[in-house]
């Protein structure tokens, strides 16, 4: 199976960026995605580990698809510099879109939302 798009779940909170080692690993991963020509699918935020990951992929010339529910668009500070930003109507629609877009799933540190989403992807797969 060829990996064209990988969905990554991680924190959109600034708290997630307090661990420099984790942020560095997220950035290394993002650079590697771009280097290999694999697009990033993620939650669409410009903040926290999500923002660091998206910024790294973009800086390395990669493609980034963000998916954000309309209700969180302002609260999670939707990233306006992405290759593509999909604004959906609900969290369930977000999870479904991310599932449909990705060939594989990865989780970095996050909160209960990250845990719930990765468990759901495992269940659906």
N, C-alpha and C positions, 0 to 999 in steps of 0.2 A: 504494500500500500504506500503510495506516494503521499507525503505530508505537504499539503499546500497551505493549510491554515491551522494554527494552534490557538486554542482558547486558553487564556490565563486568568485565573482568579487570584486576587490579592487585595490588600487594604487600600481604600481610598482616603483613609484617615492620615493626618499628618503624624499621628502617633506611630504608625507603621514605619515611618522614615527615621525614627530615633535610633534604630539599630543600623549603624553604618555598614556592617558586614552583610546584612540581609539586603539592604538597598544596592550594595555593590554586586551581589549575586544576581539580583533582578536585572541590573543594567548589563551585566555580562551575558545573561540569557537573551535579553533583547537584542544586543549586538549580534549574537550568534544566529538568532532568527533571521535578521536582515541579511547577514552574510550568506546564509543558506537559501535565501529567496523564499522563506516561509513567512506568510502574512500573520500578523497578530490580530486575534479577535479578543476583545476584553470589554469591561464595563463602561468605558467611555469617559472616565474622570481625568481631570488634569491634576488631581491632588494625590498625595501619598505615594505608595508603591505603584499604583496604577499609572499615575502621571509620569513617574520616573521611567517606568517600563516603556510607555508609549513614546516619550521623548527620545529614549535611547534607540528604539527601532527606527523612528523617523530620522534621527541624526545620522544613522548608519545607512540611510537610503531605502529603508524597508517600507512595507505597506501596513497600515493600521486601520482596522475597522472597529469602531466603538459602538456599543449598543446601550442606550440609556433610556429608562422610562421617563416619560414627560414629567412626572411628579418629582423626580430626582434631578432633573436637568440643571436646575439652578443650585440646589443643595449640594450636589456632588461636583459642581463646577465643570460641566461638560467641556471636554477638550475641543476647542474650535480649530485646531491645526491638523486634524487627522486626515487620512486619505478619504475616509468615509465615516460619517456619524449617522447612525440610525436612531431616531427618536421613536420609541414605541409607547403604547398606551398603558402597559402594566408590567409588573415584575415577572409575571408568568410569561408574557409575550417576550420579554427580554431573555429569559432563560431559554425559551424555545428557539428564538432567533440565534442565540449564541451556539446552542446545540446543533442547529441546522447548518450553520456556517463553518463549523470546525471539524477537523479530521482527528484531533487529539485534544486532551485536556491536561492542564498543569495547575497546581495550586501553590502559591507562596503564602507566607503568613498574612492573616487577616482576622476578621472577627467572625461572629456567628453567621453573617451573610455569606462569607467565603466558604465556611464549612457546609452550610445548607446547600449552596450551589454545587459544590464538587460532589457531595453525596447524591444529589439529584442526578447529576450527569452519570455517575457510576450506576445508579439504578436504571436510568434510561438506556444506557449502553448494554 
